[in-house]
């Protein structure tokens, strides 16, 4: 049986991005995810183009932010694109990225992010079911309904790092996008999800890893490239999550201060190789394969690999290398 592997990339050209998704399908990838992040090509346009070029691969927005897009509008767009890919469309929801996305748009909203995401999932699911939505908070949605039928089978996932967001995801979503891929990080994620699910069936857990194919001295250079991005991922984390990841409170405080005052490049000086391992897989294809198999054995339903580059040629190379060495092998 082939490994359950997907990939994600930031689109800088609609046509090229759709071609990358087509290539990924040919190589055996299970899913392709396009982020709704600042300020790349629109993910729904890319996925609509990709739907026309593919037949089997699942297509996902990973992720869209309820602070910048009203969930009724997101539900309308997602249902429209899903008509082009029946049974294989997914939507990921997450609230965050204040520094690069929310503040430049004046959308730095107040209130717990987990409540916003749970409300967004509720609105979207209700609309896809053909029902009307009435609510005042945190989204004003008064007598809203789609005037067309949403295709069945649209899946919705919530991405999260901390216990509150993971608990909300377990309560409301079809699955969880987990950003922690180290053993202790994934174990903490699984624990929070299982506790929130209680007696109910736990949702799918998709492990999401930044990925760099390299080895030897090059691997260390690639880790250095990742330090600012890992600082960006860690800065919003709760003290409980820092404790789970065995990061000293003094280091956590300084990392947060440097990030908020000076940005990720400055905060990167606090990021160790061990911190990078919580979010990334760095190494040759064989090592990436070992990590994929390990995460699947720990309970991940799928592993999504996110090449740390925006260059289509580099992304194509990663897809080709992984397809050749990993996905065609028996897992």
N, C-alpha and C positions, 0 to 999 in steps of 0.2 A: 504494500500500500504506500502511495506517495506521501511524503511529509505534507502536513497542512500548513502551507506557507503563503503569505501575501506580501505585497510591497506597497510602499507609500512614497510619493514624491511631490515636491512643490512645482506647479506648472508655470513655465515661463512662455510657452507657446501652445495654443490649443491643438493644432495639428500634430506637433511633435509629441505632445503628451498623450494624445489618443493613440498614436503609433506605439508608444512605449507600453501602453496597456495591451494593445494587440500582441506585441512581442511577448509580454509576460504571459498571456494566455497560451501562446504557442509553446512557451517553455515549461508550462505546467503549473504556474502559480494559481492558487485558489482564489485570491482576491486582489483588487487594486483599490487604493484609497487616495483621494485627492483632498488636501487640507483646504479649509476655508480660513486662510490666515492672511495677514497683511504682507504685501498687497500684490498677490500673484494673480494669474488668470482665474476667472470665476470657476469654481469647482464644478458647478452644475452644468455649465457649458462644456467643460472638458469631458465630463461623464456622459453627457448626451452624445458628443462626438464619438466617444469610446464605445458606447452602446451600439452604434451603427457598424462598428468595425469588429465586434466580438460576438460570441455566442454562448459561452459557458462561464467565464470568469465573473465573480461577484464584484459589483461596483459600489464604492462607498465614499461618502463625504466624511472625512476624518480629520478634524471635527469642525462643526459650526458652533458659533457662540451665541447663546440666547441674549447676551447683553447688546449685541450689535444687529441681530436679526430677529424680528418678532416671530415666534414659533408658528403662528398661523400662516405667515408668508413662507417660512421654511417648509411647512407641511404642503402648501400648494405647489411649490417648486419641486419638492422631492416626489410628490405623487405624479407630477407631469413627466419628469425624467424617467420615473419607474415604468411608465407606459412603454418606453423604448427598450426596457430590459426586464420584462416580467419575471418575478420570482428571484431576481438577483440584485436588487437594489437595497442599500443600507445607508443609514444616517447615524453619524456619531455626534454627540452633544458634549460640550465642555465649556466651562466659564473660566476665563483667565487671560493671561497675556496683557496685563494692564499697561505695562510700559510701552510696548511696541504697537498695540492695537486699540485698546479701549481709550486711553487718554488722548491720543491724536484725533480720535473721532468724537471726543466729548461724551463717551459712553461709559465712563467709570462709575458704574451704578452702585448704590448701597444695597446691603442685604446679603444674607448668606448665599454663597454660590450654589450649594447643594439644593436649596429651596428653589432657586431659579431654574436649575436644570431639571428637577423633578416636575415642576410646573410645566416646563417646556415639553417634556415627554408626554405629560397628560394631555396637553392641548393638541399635540400632533397626532397622537393615537386616536383621540376622540374624533378629530376631523377625518382621519383615514377610515374610520368606521362609519362615516356618513352621518354623524350626529352633529348637533349644533353645540356651540361652546359659549358659556356665559361665565365670566369670572372678572374680578376687579383687581386682584393682586396675584403675583407681582406684575402680571401682564393684564392690561385692560383688553378684554375680548368679549364684546357684547353682541350676542346673536350672530355668530360667525359660523358659516358652513361652506364647504366646497360645493360648487355647482356641477361637479363632475365626479365620477366614481374613481376612487383611488384603487390601483391594482392591489390584489391581495399579496401578502408575503413581504411587505416592506419591514425590514428589521431596524430596530433602533438601539443604539449602544450609548452608554455614558462613559466618558473617560475620566479617570480620577487618580489621585495620588494619596490623599489623606483618608482617614477612616470615615469622616462624615460624607464625603462625596461617594466613596465606595458603597457605603450603606444605602445612600439614596439610589445609586445605580442598581443595587440588588433588589430594592423594593419595586422599581418602576420600569426597568429596561429589559430588553431581550438578552442583553449581554453587557459586559464591562470591558473597556479598553484599559489595560493595566500598563502603566509606564515603567514599572519596576521589574527588571528581568534578572536581578541577582537572586541567589537562593533565599537570602533573608528578606529581600524586598518582595519577591513573589509569594513567599510564605505568609508575610504580613497581609498582603493583598487578599490572598485566599481566605485567611482567617476572618478578616473584616467582612468579606462578602458572605461567607458561610454563616457568621453570627447574625447578619442582617436578614438573611433568607430564612433562618429558623427552620421550621418543619417543611417549608416550601422547597421546591427544587431550586438549587443554586443556578444562576444564569451562566451563560457561556462566558469564558474569560479569554480575551485575546491579548496575548503578550506583545507589546509594541517596543521594538528595539532600534535605536540608531545603529547603523551598520557601516563598518569600514573594512574593506578587504585589503589586508596588508600583513606583513610578517617581519620579524627581526627588528632592526633599528627603525624601519619605516613604521612599524606598529606604534612605537613610542611617539614618533612625530605626529601620527594621526591622533593619538590620545591628546596631545597638546592642542591640536586643532579643536577638539571637542570641549575643552575646559570651559570656554565662555558659555557654550550652549548648556552644559550641565549646570553651571551656575544659574542660568536663566530658569532651568527646570526646578532646581532645589530652592531658590530664593522664596517662593510662596509657601513652602512646606510648613506644616505645623510643627511645634516643638515635639509632639508625640511621634511624628514621623521621623524627625531627626534622631530621636532616641532609639526608635526601632532600627534605624540604619547605623546605629552605633557611632554617630557623629557627635562630638563633644558640644555641649551647649555654648561654650565660649566661641568655638569655631562657627557654629550656626549663627550666633548673634553678629559676629564680624562679617560673615558672608552676606547676611541680609542687609546690614548697614552699607557695606561697600556696593552691593548691587543697586540698592535704592538711591544712593547718593551719586554713584559714579558709573553705574552700568555693568554689564556682564564681563566686559574685557578686564575691568579692574577686579571684579569679584573672582575671576578665574584663578587668581593666585592661591585661593583657598581649596581648590578642587584637586583632590588626590586621585591616583589611579583607582583606588578602591571605590571612590564615589562614582567614577566613570563607569565602573562595572555594574553599578545599579541600573544604569540606563542604556548601556551600549554593548554591542558585541564587536570586538576588534580583533581581527586575525585572518588567517588564510581560510579558504572555503571549507576545508575539513573541520577546522575548529568551529566555524559558524554552524556547520551541520551538527556537531556534538552538542552545542548549546541549544539548537532548535529541538533536538531529540530530548534533551534533558528537560526543557520547559514543557514539552508535550507530556513527558512522563510525570511531571508535577501537577498536571491537570489543565494546562492551557489547551483550549480547543483549536487554537491557531496561533501562529507566530508571524507577526507583520514586521518586515525588515524595511527600515527607512534609510536609504543611502544618504550619507552626509554630503550632499552636493546638489546644486541646482542645474548642473550642466547635463543636457540630454544625452550626450555621447558617453559621459561617465556613468549615468544611470543605466544606459543600454548595456554597457560593459558589465556592470554588476548583475543585471538580470541574466545576461548570457552566461556569465561565470557560475552563478548560483544554479541556473537551470541545468547546466551541463554537469556540475559536480554534485549537486544536492538533490534536486527535485526528481531526477530520473532514477535515483537509487531507491532501493527498497528500505522503508523505515519500519 
